[in-house]
Every structure is written in structure tokens, then in C-alpha cells.
Amino acid sequence: MPEGGWPVIVFVRGSAFHEQNVTDYSNYFVRIAEQGYVVAALKYRHSDIAPFPVQMQDCKTAVRFMRKNAERFHCNKDRIALWGDSSDGHTVLMAGFTGNRAPDTDAYAEESAEVNAIVDWHGPTDFAKMNFLSEFAEPQ
């Protein structure tokens, strides 16, 4: 184990903001862990049961949870990244860029939601343009 604990990746699985299947990427999680990271797979309150911005708030809460429990999980609380794919590339961007600022919750408020890195793995960033362009996309 590295001094200070393993770096952490909080991974958020894309799902068009609906309920996620966090086990879909288990093979990726194993490969990432083999490279020396702790992977925390987040399952947030999805848009079918809770409106935006709870998804990004849950993401921030997951970062704070990992910080609070860093010793328990042998993690380095000062080396945390967010990684999300597809719709949740957007979620991690929003959570990572806002950090400790609103919109937020009081859960684990004694810990920071700031992260060292954000990986947006093919997430949408301009929803209006995405919808416009999809009207003209050629069928697959």
C-alpha cells in the first residue's frame, strides 16, 4: 500500500440519468484496481425518483463519504477523482466543478467534496446542441 493510502476513483455509471446498473463495469473496476486505485461505484438517486440536482449532490456526498472513511478503506483522502461515462460524465463535471459550493447537502459536511481530477468519459456538455444534432444524425 502506498504511503497515505490508495488513490480513489469515484465512478458514476451513465444511464441517461435513470437507475444505474453499477455492476455493468465490474471488469473495468478490476482493471483500474489492478493499477493501484480504490474504485467506489456510486449509485445515486436517479431522475425517475428525484429531480436534478440530487444526482450531483449524491456524487459530492460519495466523495465526502470516501474522505470520512479513508482509513477504513485504506484510501488517500487527498487523492480523489471523479469518473463518469455518458450522462454521468455530465454529473461528475457538475459535481467536480462545484465542489463545496451549492447545490449541495449537509451530509458529511465536515469533509470536503473537492476533487483532484475529473474524467468525463464521452458525456454530454451541450444538451441543446446534442438534441439538435441528433435530429440530423444518420441511422446506425
Secondary structure by P-SEA (a helix, b strand, c coil): cccccbbbbbbbbbccccccccccaaaaaaaaaaabbbbbbbbcccccccccaaaaaaaaaaaaaaaaacccccccccbbbbbbcaaaaaaaaaaaaaccccccccccccccccccccccccccccaaaaaaaaaacccc
